[in-house]
Amino acid sequence: MPSFTIESTYRLPVFRHRTYEAATAEDACRLAIADEDWTGQKEDHENSGATYLTGIWPGVDSAYIAPALALPPGYGESENPPTTMQTGSAPPAAAPLMPRCRHCGSADICQDANAIWNEIAQAWSLLVTYDSQTCERCGADSNNLALWVPVAEAGSATAFLWEVIQALETTSLASDAEFQRFCTESHGQLTADEAATRWRSTAAA
């Protein structure tokens, strides 16, 4: 089977906080733009852009050595990869996923979008979606807010686990084996709030 070396890229915002003395706010802005000293800069990983591809070469470890191939449509910056493989056969069915806030665990995630009026349907039709996502529960907002997890059946132990996580606002517990066992044992015995209270007291002991 052929091998390909692929260069993947994402944009990482870099920022700095610096005070400027100026007669007006506009003058201060000019000074900030002209300032080329980025000592003490910080990287905003939470608002990094989506991954896109910037190069593909045939072979192993062949970047910028072998002649570059043309990127397939949909994999460049601001493009959407095709949802099906172009080989004539459908890809293996993947488990359905859902977004959850990586801060509080809520499933109430919204994504910025534009809609256009459809005269035939007499309704607004989705035109384009943007990277920015917002949690309706905790108000967190970033381009990398959604934590994609398998859909949990309503009333299941997994759904209960996420209810407890939402009450605790600690998504890192989702992969904690002890916490998973605790939620499985508490499922059907306690409410999510009661389980969250008991977990806090147990963890603090």
N, C-alpha and C positions, 0 to 999 in steps of 0.2 A: 504494500500500500504506500503511495507517495507521502512524503513529509513536506511540510511548509513551515517556514519561519514567519511569524506574524508580529508586527509592532502594534501594540495597543496603547492608547493614550487617553488621559482625562485631564481636564483643566482644573487646577487647584488655585482658588483665590488666595492671594498673599496681601496682607494689609499691615499698616503701621499706624500708631497714634503719636502725633507730634504737634506741639503748640507753636504757632506763628504769630508774631506781632505785626499788625497791619492796620491801616487806617479804616479799611472796610472789609466786610466778609469776602467780597469778590477779590480784593487784593490778597487776602490770606489764601484763597483758593488757588490763585496764580502761583503763589510761593510754594504751595504743596505740590502742584503739578511739576514745577521746575526743579524741585528738590530731588536729586539723584542719590542721596544717601539713604540706603535702606538698612542701616544697622539696626538690629533689634526687631526685624520684621517677624510677623507671625503668619502661620498657615492656617487657613479656615477649612479643615478637612470635612466638617459637617456640611458645607455647601459646595463640595466639589461637584464637577459636572459629570455627565454620563460617560461611560466608556465608549470610545469609537476607535476605528482602525485607521492607521496612517501608513501602513506598508505591508506587503506580502511578497515573499521570495520563495522559490522552490528549493527544497533541500533542508538540511539540518544546520542551525547556526549560520545561516547564509545572508543575514541582513546586511544590505549595502555591499555585498560581495557578488552575489549572483544578480543577473538582470531582474528588476522588479516586475511583478505581474500586476495587472490591473485589478483594483479592488472590485469585488462583486457589488452590484447596486444594493444600497441600503445599509452599508457598513461604515460609511464616512461620517464625518461630524454632522450633527443635526439630521441624520437620516435614520429611518426605522428599519431594522433588519427584517427580511421576509419571515412570515410566520410559518411557512412550510418549506421543506427542503426541495431543491430544484432537481431531484434525481428521478422523478417519476414515481417515487414511493413515498407514502406518508411517514413522518417521523413517529417514533414510539409515543404512545399517549402518555402525557405527563400528568402527575397528580395536580388537581386544581389548587391554586394558591390564592391567598388573600393578603392585603397589606395591613400591617399593624404599626402603630406609632412606636418607634424605637425608644421613646422616652417613657411613655406611660402604658403601652400595651393596648391602647384602644384601637378598635377597628374602624372608628369614624374618621377616615382619612379622605380629604378632598384634594384634588389636583387642579391647578390653574388651567383654564382652557378658554378658547374663543369659539363662539357659535355664529352661524350665519343663517339668515331667514330663508327658509325653503318655501317658495311661492306655491309650488305644487302640493306639498304636504301641509301647507299652512301651519308650519311649526318651525321652531329653531332646530337646526341640525349642527352637530358637532363639526367644527372646522379643523381645529388643531389643539393638541394638549401641550403644556409646557412642563418643565422639570419641577417647578415649585410645588410643594405639597404642604398641607396644613392639617393639624390634628384638631378636630372640633371639640375634643374633650379638654386637652391641656393647653391648646393654643400654640404648640411648637410648630415652627415653620422653617423648612429648609428644602434643598434640592435632593437630599438623601434621607428623608424622614421615614419612608416606608420600609418596614422589616417584613419581607415576604415569607409567609409560613403556610403550610398545608391547611386547607379548609377543615375546620373541626365540626363534626356533626353536632347539631343542637342537642343539649342535654348529656353529651358524652363527657367522659373524664377529661379529655383534652380541652373541650370547651370550658369546663369548670376551671382547669388550670389557668387558662387565659383570663378568666373572670377574677381569679385570685391575684394574678399578676397585675391586672388593671387596678385592683384595690391597693396593691402595694406600690404600684408605679415603678417596678423594677424588672425590665424585660430580660436582664441577664440571668434571671432565675429559670428561664425557659429550658435551659440546657443543664440545670443542676439536678443530678440524679436523686439526691435526698429530697429536694423540693418536689420533684415529680412523684416520688413515692408518697410523700405527705399528702399531696393533692388527690392521688388515687384513693388513699385510705379515707380522706375527708369527704370525698364525693358522695353525695346522698346523705351524709351525716351532718354537715355544716353548711351554712350559707357561705358565699364567697367572702363577705365581710367578716364573718366569724372565723373563717379559716385564715384570713389575712391577719386578724388580731392574734390568733393563737401562734401563727408562724413568727410574728414579731416578738412575742414574749419568749418563744423557744429560742430564737436566734440571739436574743439579748441575754439569755441565761448563761 
